[in-house]
Amino acid sequence: MGASSFTPTQRDHLRDDFATGYELVDGTARLAAMNMLLHGIGTSNGESPIVVQDSLLTDPGSRWSMVLTNPPFGKKSSLTMVGADGREDNEIDRQDFVATTSNKQLNFVQHIMTILDTNGRAAVVLPDNVLFEGGAGETIRRKLLTDFDLHTMLRLPTGIFYAQGVKANVLFFERKPANPGRPWTERLWVYDLRTNQHFTLKQNPLRRKHLDEFVDCFKPGHRGDRVESERWHSFSYGELVARDKANLDITWLRDESLEDLDNLPAPDVIAREIVEDLSAALAEFEAVATALEAQLAGEIADSD
């Protein structure tokens, strides 16, 4: 349907109510609003379709039929509070969240789960740590698998977002009506566009044609017709929740770079991957230390 075939009411809805954005940085918000205005969304003398605030601050109250986003990569929230002991506390404690954590990515996943309307759809770019981090990460993943239909994951090549070595994925999921006792995710389909794939920002950038096979496999509107291929595999709900900590960091292809020294990633990519792995390990140790401290405090209180 072209814009010329819209009714006046439909055109007004598209211009004034169709899309809403949230952005923390003023300059980026202005660029986004200008881009939307140039594409016929919003008016030059009206309210900006981009709200400038920290998305994690509170539940906005509104619910949306579709959420498309790539939350800022990083471990901590932009919200920083100072506790009674004078130390910074970056944990977000919202009553509508199922887990309390300082990991900004995990909090964004919870925020998106909150703001989706029933039968609403989401496509979210997220780093690898969201797939395997324990503690709050496991709680959130199990909630996502049970109460939402997490039907597709695209594993992106290393380093095409933000910096060389950063690993990202696109998660596609839908919010479903409450259905106690039955998980909504029946099968997660994973497309591996990472293993043995090497792209760079300049010499060999990722193009639309590189996604053609994924789009063909996705079969929008006909997910029941999906068929597995070399890079396209499915995993049942039972298989996913049986994995240690409901780990969704799933691979099955043989990585040729591990056997071919001439095909190894660049040193800066390897260094970044080491940093990511060490950061994840430190987060695991922090969760263990916190649990042990809480247990010890409980034992001391009981002895008193």
PyMOL commands that set and color helices and strands:
alter all, ss='L'
color gray80, all
select helices_A, chain A and resi 3-5+8-16+26-38+104-115+129-132+136-147+208-218+223-225+237-242+244-246+256-258+261-263+267-303
alter helices_A, ss='H'
color red, helices_A
select strands_A, chain A and resi 21-23+50-52+64-69+81-82+88-89+116-127+148-155+168-175+187-192+232-236
alter strands_A, ss='S'
color yellow, strands_A
deselect
rebuild
show_as cartoon
